[in-house]
């Protein structure tokens, strides 16, 4: 389907959504207040890294892999007995998981924290985190997917910059390790994220422009499904003039449509300076919610929901549920250049 004809048919609906949700925005955005931004100390070789499982459970094999990956970076892994707990699909009870997060921030011998995996459950422990302790002991916290809940909540409550990057069970290849090192261990005054060669595979990895342009603003975002659940909660962040980065996995186009529409209705997307989309893995499914039902493609949904915002938008950058990953700092000033297909950090993310 041609982009122009698709957008023409959907423009009336899109405009109505944007206009109505702007009224909500005027009432609600003024309520959001982010504490002063804090940067954690950079990690260095020999530092101790706490391994936690704040969402889904991990196995002994997962823990063994995490240890190997952390040691590849010259870091020392540390964990408590809670890390292998299991409670149904969760990594132990809510108390176990929140206690582990709080312990790692309170422990003076722990220099940074990496999540062993994502998986559902992080949002359940948000009210149980000790935000005063987190603010008093700023540390690098790394993870992606459902770890998005922690990134948003910690930033909203403390202003601490955290990192949407590999979990400890990720593939620690040269691309991912290089980005990790240059962001949290050997920071530069400016650092450019260039996409990997995965785009040559096409499909989910295709890079395409939804709207041209450049934008400057602080980076916020993460997993779309998690981001869409936060408006109206104490863990929401202000989207105004931010560069929003989003990724997703295994969601049909109508569900992507639903989540983006929720953010439009909440008046969130209308405030961003630009949008960087990662790889939406296995989201371009060819049938709807029922067998044989007609559907839009993922690309059509993204154009329909995002083009009319009038800000730069690109799809296919190297973050998400993929092997080659950026380590994107939450709350750090950056520049998005759609035509160059890059994100540039305009300041170091750590001190």
Secondary structure as the mmCIF struct_conf table of DSSP 4:
data_model
#
loop_
_struct_conf.conf_type_id
_struct_conf.id
_struct_conf.beg_label_comp_id
_struct_conf.beg_label_asym_id
_struct_conf.beg_label_seq_id
_struct_conf.end_label_comp_id
_struct_conf.end_label_asym_id
_struct_conf.end_label_seq_id
HELX_RH_AL_P HELX_RH_AL_P1 UNK A 3 UNK A 28
HELX_RH_3T_P HELX_RH_3T_P1 UNK A 29 UNK A 31
HELX_LH_PP_P HELX_LH_PP_P1 UNK A 34 UNK A 37
STRN STRN1 UNK A 38 UNK A 38
HELX_LH_PP_P HELX_LH_PP_P2 UNK A 40 UNK A 43
TURN_TY1_P TURN_TY1_P1 UNK A 45 UNK A 46
STRN STRN2 UNK A 48 UNK A 52
BEND BEND1 UNK A 54 UNK A 55
STRN STRN3 UNK A 56 UNK A 56
HELX_RH_AL_P HELX_RH_AL_P2 UNK A 60 UNK A 72
TURN_TY1_P TURN_TY1_P2 UNK A 73 UNK A 74
STRN STRN4 UNK A 76 UNK A 78
HELX_RH_3T_P HELX_RH_3T_P2 UNK A 81 UNK A 84
STRN STRN5 UNK A 87 UNK A 87
TURN_TY1_P TURN_TY1_P3 UNK A 88 UNK A 89
STRN STRN6 UNK A 90 UNK A 90
BEND BEND2 UNK A 91 UNK A 92
HELX_RH_AL_P HELX_RH_AL_P3 UNK A 94 UNK A 106
TURN_TY1_P TURN_TY1_P4 UNK A 108 UNK A 109
STRN STRN7 UNK A 112 UNK A 115
BEND BEND3 UNK A 116 UNK A 116
TURN_TY1_P TURN_TY1_P5 UNK A 120 UNK A 121
HELX_RH_3T_P HELX_RH_3T_P3 UNK A 122 UNK A 128
BEND BEND4 UNK A 129 UNK A 129
HELX_RH_AL_P HELX_RH_AL_P4 UNK A 131 UNK A 136
TURN_TY1_P TURN_TY1_P6 UNK A 137 UNK A 137
STRN STRN8 UNK A 140 UNK A 143
HELX_RH_3T_P HELX_RH_3T_P4 UNK A 145 UNK A 147
HELX_RH_AL_P HELX_RH_AL_P5 UNK A 148 UNK A 158
STRN STRN9 UNK A 160 UNK A 160
STRN STRN10 UNK A 163 UNK A 164
TURN_TY1_P TURN_TY1_P7 UNK A 168 UNK A 169
BEND BEND5 UNK A 170 UNK A 170
HELX_RH_AL_P HELX_RH_AL_P6 UNK A 174 UNK A 180
HELX_RH_PI_P HELX_RH_PI_P1 UNK A 181 UNK A 185
BEND BEND6 UNK A 186 UNK A 186
BEND BEND7 UNK A 189 UNK A 190
STRN STRN11 UNK A 191 UNK A 194
HELX_RH_3T_P HELX_RH_3T_P5 UNK A 197 UNK A 201
HELX_RH_3T_P HELX_RH_3T_P6 UNK A 203 UNK A 205
STRN STRN12 UNK A 208 UNK A 211
STRN STRN13 UNK A 214 UNK A 223
HELX_RH_AL_P HELX_RH_AL_P7 UNK A 224 UNK A 230
TURN_TY1_P TURN_TY1_P8 UNK A 231 UNK A 232
BEND BEND8 UNK A 233 UNK A 233
TURN_TY1_P TURN_TY1_P9 UNK A 234 UNK A 235
TURN_TY1_P TURN_TY1_P10 UNK A 240 UNK A 241
STRN STRN14 UNK A 243 UNK A 249
BEND BEND9 UNK A 250 UNK A 250
HELX_RH_AL_P HELX_RH_AL_P8 UNK A 253 UNK A 265
TURN_TY1_P TURN_TY1_P11 UNK A 266 UNK A 267
HELX_RH_3T_P HELX_RH_3T_P7 UNK A 269 UNK A 271
BEND BEND10 UNK A 273 UNK A 273
STRN STRN15 UNK A 274 UNK A 281
TURN_TY1_P TURN_TY1_P12 UNK A 282 UNK A 282
BEND BEND11 UNK A 286 UNK A 287
BEND BEND12 UNK A 289 UNK A 290
TURN_TY1_P TURN_TY1_P13 UNK A 291 UNK A 292
HELX_RH_AL_P HELX_RH_AL_P9 UNK A 298 UNK A 306
HELX_RH_3T_P HELX_RH_3T_P8 UNK A 307 UNK A 309
BEND BEND13 UNK A 311 UNK A 311
STRN STRN16 UNK A 312 UNK A 320
BEND BEND14 UNK A 321 UNK A 324
STRN STRN17 UNK A 328 UNK A 329
TURN_TY1_P TURN_TY1_P14 UNK A 330 UNK A 331
STRN STRN18 UNK A 333 UNK A 337
TURN_TY1_P TURN_TY1_P15 UNK A 338 UNK A 341
STRN STRN19 UNK A 342 UNK A 345
BEND BEND15 UNK A 346 UNK A 347
BEND BEND16 UNK A 349 UNK A 349
#
